[in-house]
């Protein structure tokens, strides 16, 4: 089964670029990614650019409308994701708990509907 792990945190929370802690944080992500690759669980994963780069699209009025920024106004923002191949939800939750941002943010885990 595939599971999407959506990584959320408040902007500015966690280790910041230019600090000693940030280097260790990035290394933890690299190690996690490598561990998931070696376990045959990693399908895909990427970080996202900051929310200031987001544009939201809607066709509610019948024509395309765009709004600068993310869809939801929240303290926590979607910062990246991992798509994992896991045995079941328990396995996916265990893997998600190892994502470094889980220590200062949240990781939402959802089963993926795979259409053939």
N, C-alpha and C positions, 0 to 999 in steps of 0.2 A: 504494500500500500504506500501511496505517496502522501506526505504531509507537508504543508506549508508552515514554516515558522516565521512569523512576522515580528520583526524586532522594533520595539517602541521605547523611546526615552524622551525626557524633556530636554530641549536644546540647552546646552551648557552643563548638563549633569554628566557625571562620570569624568574620567581623565580627559584633560584638554590638550590639544596639540601644543608642542613646545615644552611640555613638562616631562619629567622623568617617568611619571606614572603612565603617560600616554604611550611611550615606547613599549612598556610591559603589556599594556592593554592591546596594542596592535599585535604583539607577539602571541598573546593568548588567542586572538582571532586566527592568526596564521596556524597555530598549533591545532586549534579546534577544526579548522577547515581540512588540514592534513589528516587528522584523526578520522573525520567523516569520509574522506576519500579512501583511505586505507581500509576502512570498514565496509566499503562498497555502498555507503548510504547516501553520499552526496550526488544529487542530480544537478543542482544549480545553486548559486548563491551570489549575491552582490550587495554592495552598499549603495545607497541613494544619495544624490546631491542634496544640499540643504533645502529646507522648505521654501526659501526665498526663490528658488529656481522653478517651483511647481506652477503649473497652470491647470485649471479644472475646466473641462468641456461639458456642455449640456446641450441637448436638443429639445428641451421641454416645450419651447415655443414654436417648434417646427423648423427653426433655423439654428445654426451653430452659434452658441454664446460661450465666451471664455471669461474666466475670472482668474486673476493672479492669485496664486497661493494654493494650498491644499483644500480639499473638499471640506474637511472637518476642522473647526477651530477648537483645538484642544491644547493642553500643556504638553502632552506627549505626542511625538510625531513618529511616523513610520520612517525608520532609518535604513532598513535593509531587510533581507530575507534569506532563508535557506530553504530549498526544496529538497526534502530527504525521502529516501526509500526506507521505510521501517517495517518491522514485523506487525506492529499494532500500535494503538494509541499510547499504551504504557511505554513502549520502546521510544516512540516519538517524544513523549514528555521527558523521559530520561535524557535524551539527546538535547532537547531544547534547554533543559536546566543547565547544561554545560556552556551555553552561549554566553560569552563574557558580559554582555549588556544585561543579562538577567540579574546581575548583582546590583544594578542601579536603575533598571527600567523594567520592562515587561516583555515577554515573548508569547505571542498568541499562536497556538498550534491548531491547525484545522486540516482535516482530511481533504484531499483533493479528489474531485469527481473526474475520473479519466473517461473520456468519451472515445469509443473506438471508431 
